[in-house]
Amino acid sequence: MSRTAVVLRHDDTIHLGNLEPVLRDYGYSIRYVDTLREDVRALDPQDADLMIVLGGEMGVYDADEFPALHAEIDLLERRLRASRPVFGVCLGAQLMAAALGSRVYRGPTNEIGYRSVEPTEAGVTSPLRHISGVPVFQWHSDTFDLPGGVTRLAGSPQYGNEAFAIDDWALAVQFHPEVTDEMHEVWLAASEAEVAAEGFDPGDLRRDRERYSRGMQDASRAMFSEWLDGLDPRRTP
């Protein structure tokens, strides 16, 4: 029987990337929901076998400007309360934190590029073990207080909360495990002025992509696959 994955998307250029083939290999049918154009309130929080929440340029604190974010937080709050599987990336991780009652706010630096994110003691026995020593792609300047009742799985010198989990059925990561070379180039080409204004050299970022991208994609697919393996089959029939 095919399993279903509902993917909350905030920008057409921010999609599942290299994680999509993993989902299809695991037998998931994928439905994207474009949250800025579709009514998130119409979604049943318990309906899909898996819910994935992707990144976006806005922040959780911009919800008054982007009312769909309020609806997403409400949807995630109800889904998490029901212990239904959720995977969040960047903004998705921040929305999960907000749904669990934590504050989301601007962090100390704008992280753009490949950075080391190291698993915690709990993280090294979790799917996050695959990214140990592997630079992963970052593009964010927001952070959150760690919600109560979760396990912190990874951190970095700039951001202490890079990943957290609830048991084996909810995982949130600040970095972008989904990014392919094509996605990286699209994002970079669309934001070169912003990147330069933040003090980054686009040429350096492209050279880092050539150096680190393949290793990160291999590690992120291994991480995601192991997490899917750990989902309780009673939750994903």
SVG drawing of the C-alpha trace seen along z (x, -y; Angstrom):
<svg xmlns="http://www.w3.org/2000/svg" viewBox="-11 -45 47 47">
<polyline fill="none" stroke="black" stroke-width="0.4" points="0.0,0.0 1.4,-3.4 2.2,-5.8 1.4,-9.5 3.6,-12.5 2.2,-16.0 4.9,-18.6 4.2,-22.2 6.1,-24.5 6.6,-28.2 8.6,-28.9 8.7,-27.0 12.5,-26.9 12.6,-25.3 11.5,-21.8 12.4,-18.2 15.5,-18.1 17.7,-15.1 15.2,-13.8 12.4,-13.2 14.0,-10.0 14.4,-8.6 10.7,-9.1 9.7,-7.5 12.0,-4.5 10.2,-4.1 6.8,-4.0 5.5,-7.4 3.3,-9.3 4.0,-13.1 1.6,-15.9 3.0,-19.5 0.8,-22.1 1.8,-25.7 1.0,-27.3 0.9,-30.9 -1.6,-29.9 -3.6,-27.1 -5.7,-27.0 -3.7,-25.1 -6.7,-25.1 -8.4,-22.6 -5.8,-20.0 -6.5,-17.2 -3.6,-17.2 -3.7,-13.4 -4.5,-12.4 -1.1,-12.0 1.4,-9.3 4.1,-11.9 4.1,-15.7 7.2,-17.6 7.6,-21.3 10.2,-23.1 12.0,-26.4 11.1,-29.9 12.5,-33.4 10.0,-34.6 10.4,-34.2 7.9,-32.8 7.6,-36.3 6.3,-37.5 3.1,-35.5 1.0,-38.7 2.3,-39.5 2.0,-35.9 -1.2,-34.6 -0.7,-31.1 2.1,-30.7 -0.5,-31.0 -2.5,-28.2 0.7,-26.1 1.5,-26.5 -2.0,-25.4 -1.8,-22.5 1.5,-21.4 0.4,-21.8 -2.5,-19.4 -0.4,-16.9 2.4,-16.9 -0.2,-16.5 -1.4,-13.4 2.2,-12.0 2.0,-11.9 5.3,-11.9 6.7,-15.3 10.0,-16.3 10.9,-20.1 13.7,-21.9 14.9,-25.4 11.7,-27.5 9.9,-24.1 12.0,-23.4 11.2,-26.9 7.5,-26.4 7.7,-23.1 9.4,-24.8 6.6,-27.5 3.9,-24.8 5.5,-23.3 5.3,-26.6 8.9,-28.0 10.0,-31.5 11.5,-31.9 13.7,-35.0 16.6,-36.4 20.0,-34.8 23.5,-36.3 24.7,-35.7 23.4,-35.1 24.6,-31.6 25.1,-31.1 27.2,-28.3 28.6,-24.9 29.1,-24.7 29.9,-22.0 27.0,-20.9 28.0,-18.4 25.7,-15.8 25.2,-15.9 25.7,-12.8 22.1,-11.9 22.6,-12.8 25.4,-10.3 23.0,-7.4 20.4,-9.0 20.1,-9.5 22.1,-12.8 25.2,-10.7 25.5,-10.6 26.4,-14.4 29.1,-14.2 32.2,-15.8 30.3,-16.5 29.8,-20.2 26.1,-20.8 24.4,-23.7 23.0,-26.5 21.0,-29.6 19.3,-31.1 19.6,-33.9 16.8,-32.7 16.8,-30.5 14.5,-29.2 14.4,-28.2 14.5,-24.5 11.0,-23.2 10.2,-21.2 9.9,-17.5 12.3,-17.2 15.8,-15.8 18.5,-18.2 20.4,-16.3 22.9,-18.8 24.4,-22.2 27.1,-24.5 29.3,-27.2 26.9,-29.9 23.6,-28.2 23.2,-25.8 19.9,-24.3 20.5,-22.9 18.3,-19.8 15.8,-18.2 13.5,-15.2 10.6,-13.8 11.1,-10.0 11.4,-8.5 8.5,-10.2 9.4,-14.0 12.7,-15.5 13.6,-19.1 16.8,-20.4 18.0,-24.0 20.3,-23.1 19.2,-22.2 19.7,-18.5 17.7,-18.6 19.8,-21.0 21.1,-19.8 23.7,-21.6 20.9,-22.9 18.9,-24.3 22.1,-25.9 22.8,-27.7 19.2,-28.9 19.2,-30.3 22.6,-31.9 21.8,-33.4 18.6,-34.9 20.3,-36.3 23.8,-37.4 23.2,-41.0 22.0,-39.9 24.9,-37.4 27.5,-40.0 25.9,-42.5 26.3,-40.0 30.0,-39.8 30.0,-36.5 31.8,-35.9 29.5,-34.1 32.5,-32.5 33.7,-31.1 30.3,-29.7 30.3,-28.0 33.8,-26.5 32.6,-25.2 29.6,-23.6 32.1,-21.8 34.0,-20.6 31.2,-19.6 27.9,-19.1 28.3,-15.4 29.4,-14.4 26.5,-16.3 23.9,-14.9 25.1,-11.3 25.1,-12.0 21.7,-13.7 20.1,-10.9 21.5,-8.4 20.2,-10.5 16.7,-10.7 16.6,-7.0 17.5,-6.0 14.9,-8.3 12.2,-6.8 13.4,-3.3 12.7,-4.3 9.1,-5.4 6.7,-3.2 4.9,-1.1 1.8,-1.5 1.9,-5.2 2.7,-4.7 0.7,-1.6"/>
</svg>
